[in-house]
Amino acid sequence: MSMAALEDQLTADFYNYETLLADEERKILLQARELMREQVRPLVNENWAKGEFPRELIDIFRGSGLAGLPYEGYGEHPAAGSNLLNGMLAMEMTRVDASVATFFGVHNGLAMYSIHAGGDQEQRDRWLPAMAAMDKIGAFAMTEPLGGSDVAGGMRTTAKREGDTWILNGAKKWIGNATFADYVVVWARDVDDNHVKGFVVEKGTPGFSPVKIEGKIAFRIVENAEITLTEVRVPEANRLQRINSFRDVAEILRATRGGVAWQALGVMIGAYELALDYAKERKQFGRPIARFQLVQDLLVKSLGNITASWGMLVQLARLQDAGIFRDEHSALAKAFVTARMREVVAWGREIFGGNGILLEHDIARFFTDAEAIYSFEGTREMNTLIVGKSITGQSAFV
């Protein structure tokens, strides 16, 4: 690799993981880095403070060519990006802001992947081109007000078929992008066979009512919604044809859970970079606090967490690219990396001292946003039990 390419690397990339990308893929990563730095970062703190989603973000990403990258034949790139590239892109976005990365991840990951993996070819061709162009925005509605980890067997939202129409009733909660999304992938339990199925509910469908959740202390830019579904009529043509049970849904979650682990790495890197820069500039007792042993200890422990987590995620991406990764692989990554993330953001805030609670220094945003990433896409406890079942052969689920 050229010296110029090495100079573009992040200070947190201590083991040069980015050099594992093919040249063309690294070019895409660096373009995303510039986009996030120049166009996205200036929008973040003001909108985070207001708890609002800046609609201009859609236009920014529309012109980037990043949407649709994981799906061959959809988007501006002729070939699908590797899982390593897509993971590093999630990291890159999150090291600037977790809310923005989640907006994009819900659209490009959860929603588009559900259609790509769960829809037939006609459905892919009907919805994905406009989504890859970001002319249409997607959302993913699974979590319910009274159900999170138990939705596999306890989903309360129901679907009843009447001829060529399905009638949906129920409620969903914490659904990112749902207040403005054009297509919302809604998961519901078929009352006739008791299996979970997926439906694409289009914006403006009668009986579909999303209401923005207010008062969040994390992910404040994301417009999470609580959705009420009252006699929502969806045509059979909008039922994802390749989803016939929760086992099929689990295939989607397995892939997206790994993406959340990459987001956790991005939060760690963002917090570490902020703390390192601050330690070099902040002076106490006549010298930069970076010269203090205890501060260096926190920085090195943070870098160790980043480096270990990055290595785990590189191998996870390789398993995904080879088509041999399993639920327990992504579950271990999500559980481990998010736990390490919690440590790093706490150490970063500690280095900032009192300034660490001020939004102007950014670290407070990373500190609170980390809590959301720690919990969604399966809590640490649930992912731990998935891995525990794999290694012991014994299920400890309630």
Order of alpha helices (4+ residues) and beta strands (2+ residues): alpha-alpha-alpha-alpha-alpha-alpha-alpha-alpha-beta-alpha-beta-beta-beta-beta-beta-beta-alpha-beta-beta-alpha-alpha-alpha-alpha
